[in-house]
Amino acid sequence: MRVPRAVANFNRRVTNPAAQSITPWLPGLGTLEHVGRKSGKRYRTPLLAFKTRDGFVILIGYGLESDWLKNVLAGGPTVLHKRGNAVALANPRIVSKAEAANLITPASQLFYRLFPYNEAALVLTQSASPPI
């Protein structure tokens, strides 16, 4: 399932700014800090992010044309802010939600399955944070 673009646009302007203050405290949520591939502008996008052994799986709810996804795939600096920690991310790739389910830590499996999305971005953690 993919959320309509009108909902994505509303969320970008209204919901996301409000959600950024609560994402550090809610399970399964994080704020992705990324740099615009064209503008060079810094963005912060609240997303569903689940821990794996080597990084995170981020669910793609608005489809492959999502700006945050395009920015991350372009290879710019990317940091995930989750539960009070900032983690630098690298090597993004798109996988199916089903494929990524096997990588999610057991504690998050039930919550992960609640969301009706089809795609996910698999990202690895970096040892050092990039400048952003």
Backbone as JSON, one array per atom type, in Angstrom:
{
  "sequence": "MRVPRAVANFNRRVTNPAAQSITPWLPGLGTLEHVGRKSGKRYRTPLLAFKTRDGFVILIGYGLESDWLKNVLAGGPTVLHKRGNAVALANPRIVSKAEAANLITPASQLFYRLFPYNEAALVLTQSASPPI",
  "N": [[0.84, -1.19, 0.0], [0.43, 2.25, -0.7], [0.65, 5.57, 0.41], [-1.37, 8.32, -0.61], [-0.1, 11.07, -2.63], [-1.13, 13.61, -1.96], [-1.63, 13.39, 0.75], [0.96, 13.02, 1.6], [2.08, 15.52, 0.97], [0.59, 17.2, 2.69], [1.4, 16.14, 5.16], [4.14, 16.79, 5.06], [4.09, 19.56, 5.31], [2.5, 20.11, 7.6], [2.05, 17.94, 9.57], [4.64, 16.7, 9.93], [6.45, 18.77, 11.02], [5.25, 19.1, 13.56], [5.39, 16.5, 14.58], [8.1, 16.02, 14.96], [8.89, 16.74, 17.52], [8.0, 14.71, 19.14], [8.91, 12.28, 18.13], [11.39, 11.26, 19.16], [10.63, 9.8, 21.35], [8.77, 7.83, 20.84], [8.21, 4.41, 20.1], [9.63, 2.8, 17.27], [9.69, 5.07, 15.73], [11.63, 7.67, 14.21], [13.75, 10.47, 13.45], [14.83, 11.45, 10.39], [17.63, 12.98, 9.21], [18.63, 14.66, 6.43], [20.21, 15.74, 3.34], [19.2, 17.88, 0.78], [19.26, 16.8, -2.55], [19.34, 18.48, -4.73], [18.98, 21.11, -3.79], [20.71, 21.34, -1.62], [19.89, 21.92, 0.86], [19.19, 21.34, 4.33], [17.18, 18.8, 5.69], [14.66, 17.48, 7.91], [12.98, 14.63, 8.58], [10.32, 12.9, 9.96], [10.07, 9.41, 10.41], [9.22, 5.89, 10.09], [11.35, 3.78, 11.61], [13.32, 0.93, 12.06], [15.39, -1.08, 14.05], [18.16, -3.04, 12.99], [20.63, -5.68, 12.89], [22.89, -4.52, 11.72], [22.19, -1.93, 11.1], [19.45, -0.01, 10.06], [15.99, -0.43, 9.13], [13.94, 1.43, 7.15], [10.67, 2.25, 6.7], [8.91, 2.77, 3.64], [6.5, 4.81, 3.0], [5.28, 6.58, 1.21], [5.9, 5.92, -1.34], [8.31, 5.34, -4.03], [9.0, 7.78, -5.08], [9.39, 9.59, -3.09], [10.79, 12.46, -1.61], [12.65, 12.39, 0.54], [13.67, 9.82, 0.29], [14.83, 9.84, -2.28], [16.83, 11.72, -1.77], [18.42, 10.38, 0.14], [19.2, 8.1, -1.31], [20.75, 9.36, -3.19], [23.11, 9.69, -1.92], [23.98, 11.65, -0.15], [24.97, 13.16, 3.04], [23.53, 11.48, 5.79], [21.66, 11.19, 8.72], [20.23, 9.44, 11.38], [18.04, 10.25, 13.91], [17.21, 8.89, 16.86], [15.57, 7.87, 19.73], [17.11, 9.59, 21.4], [19.67, 9.32, 20.37], [22.08, 9.96, 17.79], [22.69, 8.65, 14.7], [24.87, 7.97, 12.13], [24.24, 7.15, 8.75], [24.64, 4.89, 5.95], [25.15, 3.45, 2.64], [22.5, 2.96, 1.36], [19.72, 0.96, 0.3], [16.97, -0.25, -1.59], [14.51, -2.49, -0.54], [12.1, -5.17, -0.35], [9.35, -4.95, 1.94], [8.77, -7.37, 3.14], [11.17, -8.84, 2.77], [12.89, -7.31, 4.36], [11.77, -7.74, 6.84], [12.85, -10.0, 8.03], [15.19, -9.07, 9.05], [14.75, -7.32, 11.11], [14.96, -6.52, 14.58], [13.87, -8.83, 17.1], [12.22, -7.67, 19.11], [10.88, -5.61, 17.85], [9.32, -6.69, 15.85], [6.44, -7.18, 15.87], [5.28, -4.58, 15.92], [6.36, -3.59, 13.53], [5.08, -5.14, 11.59], [2.52, -4.12, 11.62], [2.19, -2.03, 9.83], [1.02, -1.22, 6.6], [2.8, -1.16, 4.32], [4.77, -1.64, 1.3], [7.45, -1.4, 0.5], [10.84, -0.85, 1.65], [13.64, 0.95, 2.99], [16.85, -0.11, 3.36], [19.44, 0.6, 5.47], [22.82, 1.04, 6.48], [24.7, 1.45, 9.5], [27.18, 3.94, 10.11], [30.55, 4.22, 11.31], [31.49, 6.7, 12.13], [30.05, 9.91, 12.5], [28.9, 11.78, 9.73], [29.64, 15.13, 8.59], [26.93, 17.31, 8.77]],
  "CA": [[0.0, 0.0, 0.0], [1.14, 3.51, -0.76], [-0.16, 6.7, 0.83], [-1.48, 9.28, -1.71], [0.81, 12.22, -2.6], [-1.76, 14.74, -1.27], [-1.39, 13.17, 2.17], [2.4, 13.26, 1.8], [2.3, 16.97, 0.96], [0.04, 17.71, 3.94], [2.29, 15.73, 6.25], [5.39, 17.54, 4.96], [3.89, 20.94, 5.76], [1.79, 20.25, 8.87], [2.27, 16.88, 10.54], [6.06, 16.46, 10.21], [7.03, 19.69, 12.0], [4.71, 18.82, 14.9], [5.81, 15.16, 15.01], [9.52, 15.97, 15.3], [9.11, 16.88, 18.96], [7.64, 13.47, 19.86], [9.51, 11.07, 17.56], [12.43, 10.6, 19.96], [10.08, 9.04, 22.49], [7.83, 6.81, 20.4], [8.88, 3.25, 19.51], [9.48, 2.64, 15.84], [9.81, 6.34, 15.03], [12.89, 8.39, 14.27], [13.81, 11.62, 12.55], [15.92, 11.3, 9.43], [18.22, 14.24, 8.77], [19.23, 14.42, 5.12], [20.51, 16.95, 2.58], [18.56, 17.9, -0.54], [20.18, 16.46, -3.64], [19.4, 19.61, -5.65], [19.05, 22.39, -3.08], [21.75, 21.35, -0.59], [19.23, 22.3, 2.11], [19.07, 20.29, 5.32], [15.79, 18.44, 6.01], [14.42, 16.53, 9.0], [11.74, 13.95, 8.24], [9.96, 11.8, 10.86], [9.8, 8.18, 9.67], [9.21, 4.62, 10.82], [12.69, 3.2, 11.49], [13.45, -0.24, 12.91], [16.78, -1.52, 14.23], [18.65, -4.35, 12.53], [21.95, -5.95, 13.46], [23.9, -3.65, 11.12], [21.68, -0.61, 10.75], [18.02, 0.22, 10.24], [15.04, -0.53, 8.03], [13.02, 2.56, 7.18], [9.54, 1.95, 5.83], [8.63, 3.75, 2.6], [5.04, 4.9, 2.96], [4.78, 7.45, 0.14], [6.38, 5.45, -2.63], [9.71, 5.52, -4.4], [9.24, 9.15, -5.48], [9.53, 10.42, -1.89], [12.0, 13.28, -1.64], [13.65, 11.92, 1.5], [14.28, 8.61, -0.26], [15.71, 10.27, -3.37], [18.0, 12.37, -1.16], [19.25, 9.36, 0.78], [19.78, 7.28, -2.37], [21.76, 10.18, -3.89], [24.37, 9.5, -1.2], [24.37, 12.76, 0.72], [25.04, 12.81, 4.46], [22.26, 11.07, 6.37], [21.75, 10.85, 10.14], [18.96, 9.08, 12.01], [17.91, 10.61, 15.32], [16.26, 7.92, 17.43], [15.67, 7.62, 21.17], [18.18, 10.39, 21.98], [20.96, 9.05, 19.72], [22.24, 10.34, 16.39], [23.44, 7.58, 14.06], [25.17, 8.21, 10.72], [23.81, 6.04, 7.91], [25.3, 4.78, 4.65], [24.83, 2.3, 1.78], [21.06, 2.69, 1.29], [19.18, 0.19, -0.82], [15.53, -0.52, -1.48], [14.15, -3.9, -0.44], [10.68, -5.34, -0.03], [9.08, -4.98, 3.38], [8.86, -8.78, 3.56], [12.59, -9.2, 2.85], [13.47, -6.6, 5.5], [11.19, -8.24, 8.09], [13.76, -10.99, 8.62], [16.35, -8.37, 9.62], [14.31, -6.51, 12.24], [15.16, -7.15, 15.87], [12.63, -9.49, 17.55], [11.37, -6.79, 19.93], [10.13, -4.69, 16.99], [8.63, -7.43, 14.79], [4.99, -6.99, 15.88], [4.99, -3.2, 15.52], [6.75, -3.5, 12.12], [4.06, -5.81, 10.77], [1.26, -3.36, 11.64], [2.13, -1.03, 8.77], [0.69, -1.89, 5.33], [3.64, -0.69, 3.22], [5.39, -2.71, 0.52], [8.88, -1.21, 0.33], [11.62, -0.33, 2.77], [15.03, 1.31, 2.7], [17.78, -0.74, 4.28], [20.62, 1.45, 5.59], [23.8, 0.56, 7.45], [25.28, 2.5, 10.34], [28.59, 4.28, 9.9], [31.25, 4.32, 12.59], [31.65, 8.1, 12.48], [29.01, 10.76, 11.94], [29.36, 12.71, 8.71], [29.18, 16.5, 8.85], [25.64, 17.57, 8.11]],
  "C": [[0.88, 1.24, 0.0], [0.18, 4.63, -0.39], [-0.21, 7.71, -0.32], [-0.55, 10.49, -1.52], [0.19, 13.41, -1.88], [-1.55, 14.61, 0.24], [0.08, 13.43, 2.49], [2.68, 14.75, 1.86], [1.76, 17.62, 2.23], [0.96, 17.38, 5.1], [3.59, 16.52, 6.24], [5.23, 18.94, 5.56], [3.34, 21.06, 7.18], [2.21, 19.21, 9.91], [3.74, 16.71, 10.91], [6.67, 17.46, 11.2], [6.52, 19.44, 13.42], [5.23, 17.49, 15.44], [7.27, 15.12, 15.45], [9.78, 16.08, 16.79], [8.79, 15.6, 19.72], [8.32, 12.22, 19.33], [10.62, 10.46, 18.4], [11.88, 9.67, 21.04], [9.14, 7.92, 22.09], [8.57, 5.64, 19.75], [8.61, 3.17, 18.01], [9.63, 3.94, 15.05], [11.2, 6.93, 15.21], [12.8, 9.57, 13.33], [15.04, 11.48, 11.68], [16.37, 12.69, 9.0], [18.99, 13.95, 7.49], [19.39, 15.75, 4.39], [19.88, 16.83, 1.2], [19.57, 17.7, -1.65], [20.33, 17.59, -4.64], [19.66, 20.91, -4.91], [20.24, 22.48, -2.12], [21.2, 21.73, 0.76], [19.12, 21.09, 3.03], [17.59, 20.06, 5.66], [15.76, 17.45, 7.17], [13.03, 15.95, 8.77], [11.46, 12.84, 9.24], [9.53, 10.58, 10.05], [9.74, 6.98, 10.61], [10.54, 3.93, 10.57], [12.86, 2.1, 12.53], [14.87, -0.76, 12.88], [16.99, -2.91, 13.63], [20.01, -4.57, 13.17], [22.99, -4.93, 12.99], [23.44, -2.23, 10.81], [20.21, -0.47, 11.06], [17.27, -0.11, 8.96], [14.08, 0.64, 8.21], [11.9, 2.27, 6.19], [9.26, 3.11, 4.87], [7.12, 3.81, 2.42], [4.48, 5.7, 1.8], [5.31, 7.06, -1.23], [7.81, 5.87, -2.93], [10.03, 6.94, -4.87], [9.36, 10.11, -4.29], [10.85, 11.18, -1.92], [13.06, 12.78, -0.67], [14.4, 10.72, 0.95], [15.25, 8.96, -1.39], [16.98, 10.91, -2.82], [18.95, 11.35, -0.55], [19.93, 8.5, -0.29], [20.85, 8.04, -3.16], [23.1, 10.17, -3.16], [24.83, 10.66, -0.35], [24.42, 12.32, 2.18], [23.65, 12.55, 5.04], [22.48, 10.64, 7.81], [20.35, 10.52, 10.64], [19.02, 9.45, 13.48], [16.81, 9.73, 15.91], [16.58, 7.69, 18.89], [16.88, 8.33, 21.79], [19.55, 10.17, 21.38], [20.92, 9.54, 18.28], [23.17, 9.31, 15.75], [23.62, 7.92, 12.59], [24.84, 6.96, 9.93], [24.51, 6.07, 6.55], [24.75, 3.58, 3.89], [23.33, 1.98, 1.71], [20.71, 1.8, 0.1], [17.72, -0.11, -0.53], [15.32, -2.03, -1.49], [12.65, -3.99, -0.21], [10.52, -5.34, 1.49], [9.22, -6.4, 3.9], [10.31, -9.22, 3.71], [13.23, -8.56, 4.09], [12.96, -7.14, 6.83], [12.11, -9.23, 8.79], [14.96, -10.34, 9.31], [16.02, -7.57, 10.87], [14.55, -7.26, 13.55], [13.83, -7.72, 16.38], [11.69, -8.57, 18.33], [10.49, -5.88, 19.08], [9.26, -5.39, 15.94], [7.12, -7.14, 14.74], [4.62, -5.6, 15.39], [5.28, -3.01, 14.02], [5.65, -4.04, 11.21], [2.73, -5.05, 10.71], [1.1, -2.43, 10.45], [2.0, -1.68, 7.41], [1.52, -1.42, 4.13], [4.32, -1.87, 2.53], [6.9, -2.62, 0.42], [9.52, -0.66, 1.59], [13.0, 0.06, 2.26], [15.88, 0.66, 3.79], [19.04, 0.13, 4.29], [21.53, 0.89, 6.68], [24.3, 1.72, 8.28], [26.73, 2.7, 9.97], [29.25, 4.4, 11.26], [31.41, 5.77, 13.04], [30.56, 8.92, 11.8], [29.57, 11.69, 10.88], [28.94, 14.13, 9.09], [27.88, 16.72, 8.1], [25.15, 18.94, 8.48]]
}
